[in-house]
Amino acid sequence: MPTRTLRARCCGDISVEAKGRPGTVQSEEPDEERDKDGGSVHYNYLLGMPLWSLTMERKDDLLKKRDEKREELEVLRRKSPENLWEEDLDAFSAKLDEVEQAQRDEEDSTGVKTNQGVQGRTL
């Protein structure tokens, strides 16, 4: 039971009476205050949705990104699987060369050699 109701029943200093069926809780604010903002109280959950942040600039940006992705898809569709494989292999080789060069530079600066391969003991 809310504190206000307990005080009203025990002390009698707060006069809050339910207008309607017993057990119903009435709002404390008058109907005039509730309707003064145009009834938007009932739609506050909609105002918090991300859709309201959709501006014309954001829409144009999304449409531009969509068009770029469609163009990228068409370019990929025109390529053969062999061409895609070769491009991926070239990109991998270039990145591998960068990593190996960075390791060599690090070895030169520290003077410590890192093990490139695992060598085991033969019996």
C-alpha positions as CSV (number, residue, x, y, z in Angstrom):
1,M,0.0,0.0,0.0
2,P,1.5,3.4,-0.9
3,T,2.7,5.7,1.8
4,R,0.2,8.4,1.0
5,T,-2.7,5.9,1.5
6,L,-1.3,4.7,4.8
7,R,-1.0,8.3,6.1
8,A,-4.5,9.1,5.0
9,R,-5.9,6.1,6.8
10,C,-3.8,6.4,10.0
11,C,-3.4,10.1,10.5
12,G,-6.2,11.6,8.6
13,D,-4.2,14.6,7.4
14,I,-4.4,13.8,3.7
15,S,-7.8,13.8,2.1
16,V,-7.6,11.6,-1.0
17,E,-10.8,10.0,-2.0
18,A,-11.3,7.7,-4.9
19,K,-13.9,8.8,-7.5
20,G,-15.2,5.7,-8.9
21,R,-15.0,2.1,-8.0
22,P,-13.3,1.2,-4.7
23,G,-9.7,0.1,-5.3
24,T,-9.1,2.3,-8.3
25,V,-6.3,4.9,-8.3
26,Q,-7.1,8.3,-9.6
27,S,-4.5,10.6,-11.2
28,E,-3.5,13.6,-9.2
29,E,-3.2,15.9,-12.1
30,P,-6.4,17.5,-13.5
31,D,-7.6,16.6,-17.0
32,E,-6.8,20.2,-18.2
33,E,-3.1,19.7,-17.5
34,R,-3.1,16.3,-19.1
35,D,-4.7,17.6,-22.3
36,K,-2.9,20.9,-22.5
37,D,0.0,19.4,-24.4
38,G,-2.2,17.9,-27.1
39,G,-2.4,14.4,-25.6
40,S,1.2,13.6,-26.5
41,V,1.6,12.0,-23.1
42,H,0.2,8.8,-24.7
43,Y,2.7,8.9,-27.5
44,N,5.9,9.6,-25.6
45,Y,7.2,6.1,-26.5
46,L,7.0,7.0,-30.1
47,L,9.0,10.2,-29.6
48,G,11.8,8.1,-28.2
49,M,12.1,5.8,-31.2
50,P,15.1,6.2,-33.5
51,L,12.7,6.9,-36.5
52,W,12.4,10.5,-35.3
53,S,16.1,11.1,-35.8
54,L,15.6,10.4,-39.5
55,T,16.4,13.7,-41.2
56,M,16.6,14.5,-44.9
57,E,20.4,14.5,-44.7
58,R,20.4,11.1,-43.0
59,K,18.0,9.8,-45.6
60,D,20.2,11.1,-48.4
61,D,23.3,9.6,-46.8
62,L,21.6,6.2,-46.5
63,L,20.4,6.3,-50.1
64,K,24.0,7.2,-51.2
65,K,25.4,4.2,-49.3
66,R,22.8,2.0,-50.8
67,D,23.7,3.0,-54.3
68,E,27.4,2.5,-53.6
69,K,26.7,-1.0,-52.3
70,R,24.6,-1.8,-55.3
71,E,27.5,-0.7,-57.6
72,E,30.0,-2.8,-55.6
73,L,27.7,-5.8,-56.0
74,E,27.5,-5.3,-59.7
75,V,31.3,-5.1,-60.0
76,L,31.6,-8.3,-58.0
77,R,29.0,-10.1,-60.2
78,R,31.0,-9.2,-63.3
79,K,34.1,-10.9,-62.0
80,S,34.9,-14.5,-62.4
81,P,35.7,-16.7,-59.3
82,E,39.3,-17.0,-60.6
83,N,39.7,-13.2,-60.7
84,L,38.3,-12.9,-57.2
85,W,40.7,-15.6,-56.0
86,E,43.7,-13.8,-57.6
87,E,42.7,-10.4,-56.1
88,D,42.3,-12.0,-52.6
89,L,45.7,-13.7,-53.0
90,D,47.4,-10.5,-54.1
91,A,45.9,-8.6,-51.1
92,F,47.0,-11.4,-48.7
93,S,50.5,-11.4,-50.2
94,A,50.8,-7.6,-49.8
95,K,49.7,-7.7,-46.2
96,L,52.0,-10.7,-45.5
97,D,54.9,-8.7,-46.9
98,E,54.1,-5.7,-44.7
99,V,54.0,-7.9,-41.6
100,E,57.2,-9.6,-42.4
101,Q,58.9,-6.3,-43.1
102,A,57.6,-5.0,-39.7
103,Q,59.1,-8.1,-38.0
104,R,62.4,-7.6,-39.8
105,D,62.5,-3.9,-38.7
106,E,61.7,-4.9,-35.1
107,E,64.5,-7.5,-35.2
108,D,67.0,-5.0,-36.5
109,S,66.1,-2.4,-33.9
110,T,66.2,-4.8,-30.9
111,G,68.9,-7.1,-32.1
112,V,66.9,-10.1,-31.0
113,K,65.8,-12.7,-33.6
114,T,62.3,-14.1,-33.4
115,N,61.8,-17.8,-34.4
116,Q,60.1,-17.9,-37.7
117,G,59.5,-21.7,-37.6
118,V,59.3,-24.3,-34.9
119,Q,62.3,-26.6,-34.8
120,G,62.0,-29.9,-32.9
121,R,64.6,-32.2,-31.6
122,T,65.2,-35.4,-33.6
123,L,65.8,-38.6,-31.9
